[in-house]
Amino acid sequence: MSGFFSDVQISSKLANRDLNLEAKKLSPMWRNPFYCGVNRNNLADEPVKGHWEPIVSIDDFIKVQEILQRNPSGYQHKKEVDERPLTRLLRCNLCDNFMVGYKNNQKDLHYYRCLKCNGVSLCAKTSPTSKKKSAEQLFNELMLQYQVSGIILPVIELQLTKLFKNYNEVNLTDEKQLEKQVAAIQNQLKQLKIRFGLGNIDKETYDLTNQHLQEQMFEINKELNSGKLTISNPENLLSNALKKLENINKIWASSDLEGKRALHKTLFPEGIFYDAQNHQYLTRKINQFVELVSSISTTYDEKKNRNLQNFIENSGPVSGSRLELPTFGL
C-alpha cells in the first residue's frame, strides 16, 4: 500500500478485476486489526493475539495505519479519536513501533497498546479505577520538564539574544571569507585561460587545473548555499517562542486534536517512547530550540537562590554558539 490512491480509486481498480467492493467499506478494513491476527473483542480488556492465520503481518498493518494518519483524505474525525490525542506520538520503547489506540467498550475507557509486545499498554486518561498514571498524566509531566518559569525568562532571553548575535556575526564573517575564496578562484580560472591561450601550458595541464579549480568552486558555493542565513529581529521571535514555552501545558490542553498533534510533532519529531517496565516516557530527540532553552533554564534554576540581576548582568553567551543554530519551531 503506497498511500497514493484513495479508497474510491482502489475500489475502481478492484472493479476492473471483477471484485466489487464499495469504497466506504474499505476504510474500516484498513483499521481492523483482525486482518493481522489481533482480536479486539469488546469483552476483552485489551486486544489479544487471535488463533487464526493472519492475512497481513502486524508490521504491514502498522504501516497502513501510518499511511492513513499521513493522508488527510483517509482520516475520519470521530469523538473517540479526541480521547486518544497521543496517537501517532506514543511508541513502544521495546520495538519502536507506534502504539495503537483502542476503546474498551465494556469499561468505556480508551487505551494505547503495542501490537507486537505483550503487556505494553496504558490507559489514555485517568479514571477512578486507575492504579497507574494515565498516558495523559505522564505526558503533562513530561512537558513540565520543558516549561519555562516566568521568573527566569529575562535570563534565558538575554542568553539566547547573545547566542543569536554571535551566530549572525560568525556567519557573516564566514560568508565574507567564502566570497573572497570564490573571487580568488575566478581570478585563477581567468589566468589559466590566458596562459592556455598564449600557449604557455598544454591542453592536458589546462584540463587538469581547470577541473581542480572547478571542484573547489563547487564546494565553496555549496557551503555558501547551505542555508545559514542571518536571522533578523531575533528579539521578537525569542519573546514569542519563550511565552509559548512558559504556557506549554495550557496551550496543549486548550488545543484541538490537530493543534495537539502539530505541537507533538514540533516538540518531539520522532515521538516519545513508553517504557512499560518503569511506566515512564523516554525521549530520543526533541526540538533543538526547546532543548537549548531547557538547558539554560536548568543551569539557572540550580542557582535560583542567587541574585537574579547578577545573573543577567554577568551572563555570557552560552557555549557551543558556533554550532548550527537551532530553529524555533514554535
SULPE-V998349 format. One record per pair of residues at least 6 apart in sequence whose ideal C-beta (glycine too) atoms are under 6 Angstrom apart, sorted by the first residue. I is the first residue (numbers start at 1). J is the second residue. Records with the same first field share a line. If there is no record, write none. Layout:
I = J / J
This chain:
1 = 64
3 = 67 / 71
6 = 73
7 = 23 / 26 / 27
8 = 23
11 = 21 / 23
14 = 21
30 = 64 / 68
33 = 40
35 = 55 / 56
36 = 54 / 56 / 58 / 61
37 = 50 / 54
38 = 47 / 115
39 = 48 / 50
40 = 47 / 102
42 = 105 / 106
46 = 113 / 121
47 = 113
58 = 115 / 116
62 = 97
68 = 74
69 = 88
80 = 103
82 = 257
83 = 110 / 124
84 = 101 / 110 / 124
85 = 257 / 260
86 = 135
87 = 101
89 = 264 / 271
90 = 99 / 112 / 274
91 = 98 / 271 / 273
92 = 99 / 114 / 117 / 120
93 = 273 / 274 / 275 / 282
94 = 117
95 = 116 / 117
97 = 116
99 = 112 / 113 / 114
100 = 113 / 115
101 = 112
102 = 111
103 = 110
109 = 127
110 = 124
111 = 121 / 123
112 = 122 / 135
113 = 121
114 = 120
120 = 276
122 = 135
123 = 130 / 134
124 = 135
125 = 134 / 136
126 = 134 / 137
132 = 279
138 = 281
140 = 249
142 = 281
143 = 248 / 249
146 = 290 / 294
147 = 248
148 = 245 / 246 / 297
150 = 246
152 = 300
153 = 242
154 = 312
155 = 300 / 311 / 312
156 = 293 / 296
157 = 238
158 = 312
159 = 296 / 315 / 318
160 = 238
162 = 317
163 = 317 / 318 / 321
164 = 231 / 234
166 = 317 / 321
167 = 325
168 = 230
170 = 322
171 = 228
178 = 220 / 224
181 = 220
182 = 220
185 = 213 / 216 / 217
188 = 213
189 = 213
192 = 209
195 = 201
196 = 206
237 = 328
241 = 328 / 330
244 = 330
252 = 260 / 263
266 = 287 / 329
267 = 287
268 = 286
270 = 284 / 285
272 = 281 / 283
273 = 282
275 = 282
287 = 329
288 = 326
289 = 326 / 328 / 329
292 = 326
